[in-house]
Amino acid sequence: MSEQTVALERKIVTAIPGPKSQELHAKRLKEVSHGVGAALPVYIDRAHGATLIDVDGNQFTDLGSGIGVVTIGHTNDAVVAAVQEQVAKLTHTLFTVTPYTPYVDVCELLNKYTPGNFEKRSALFNSGAEAVENAVKFARKFTGRGEIAVFDHGYHGRTNLTMAMNFKAMPYNSGFGPFAPGVHHVPMSYPFRDPEGMTGEQAAARAITYMEKRVGASNLAAIVIEPIQGEGGFIVPAPGFLRTLGIWAKANGIVMVADEVQAGIARTGKWFASHYEEGFEPDLFTIAKGIAGGMPISAVTGRAEIMDSSHAGGIGGTYGGNPVAAAAAVAVLKQIEAGGVLEQAMRIESVLTSRLGAMKAKFPVIGEVRGRGAMIAIEFVEPGTHNPNSGAVDAVVKHCHQNGVLVLNAGTYANVIRFLPPLVISDEQLHDALDVLEAGLANI
């Protein structure tokens, strides 16, 4: 779909969901596992930029980007062209049997743009959870240790190991155990809920004390942390927290893993969210979501000596770094490299923080506005308190959905709305969507 075929604007022409979506949803309930949920049961037919069009002709402004996947925009022209060209040349062959160029090109670009002034290597996989699993494998192989530290409010995936790494049981973990052993949950820096005045260094000292006493530094293979927590509610740790953890990890031979699945690849206005913490230099990065404009691919990138520690054949997988997905990733990464994309994230931050800040001043149900770039959230509270207010989130999300704005909830307490718009969204589209949000706030 090109911009010429349809006006890219919010437009509601039927009830939500419309009759065709209702018919499809009835079929879905018959054919698809009920364990696969649906936040908004409208069935999308096509999309472009920041606009989704359902089978009934309703047009939604997308402030979720497939939970941060189509950062570059839906049906980005360069991604579509790269996929079309590659799928006609080579659809698939296993890279560990007969290699191909796009896989190497993705690794070269990631090695160049991840933080850290050291020699790097990369390996490609399919999903964020798979990248996290493999980062743990690399860390364990390199250190000869087995224990892993993760953080309260964190989210890392839906595989057995990554479920053990998640903080919140519902809906991701409940009933699916037992989980992989050797995973330890550590207190996170959460400025909105930490004791007043707690610095990043103090929060890090709290976490380090826990790791030293509960696990033992000499037993830890890796610390895995999201520089900005995604599902946890876009929690931005206090300045100094990440740097202090990294210094302690390095001093104790522990691999520092930055899980940048949601925050990486231009989402925050820098290549990676880790860039924001001066002196923070992770050893490994897990990368997925925004890397390929909607095609399934992920990566682990990091220090060459860690990435080379596995024996040949120990790392890989049938579809990891598939040539079509890799070609899409190259198209995305080259657009960021060419310039202008990071600036769009900062433009969006300016609009979101200004508008949401004004709403916070107007509506005491908003306790905090936080985030970076095009990764901004609002946390809802019972007015005059810090008590979580998930009911307000439910009401506002429902209002937005019924009026053609796709927003996502988040947070350990289900009291956060997160904004992850495609970076191509126009100021006009964004302001229009925020007008809908504000009307929803006025009605609760």
Secondary structure, DSSP 8 states (H G I E B T S, - for coil): --GGGS--S-B--SSSS-HHHHHHHHHHHHHS-TTS--SS---EEEEEBTEEEETTS-EEEESSHHHHT-TT-BT-HHHHHHHHHHHHH-----TTTS--HHHHHHHHHHHHHSS-SS-EEEEEESSHHHHHHHHHHHHHHHH---EEEEETT----SSHHHHHH-S--TTTTTTS----SSEEEE----TTTS-TT--HHHHHHHHHHHHHHHT-GGGEEEEEE-SSBTTTT-B---TTHHHHHHHHHHHTT-EEEEE-TTTTTTTTSSSSGGGGSTT---SEEEE-GGGTTTS--EEEEEEHHHHT-S-TTSS--SSTT-HHHHHHHHHHHHHHHHSSHHHHHHHHHHHHHHHHHHHHHH-TTEEEEEEETTEEEEEEB-TTS--B-HHHHHHHHHHHHHTTEE-EEESTTS-EEEE---TT--HHHHHHHHHHHHHHHHT-
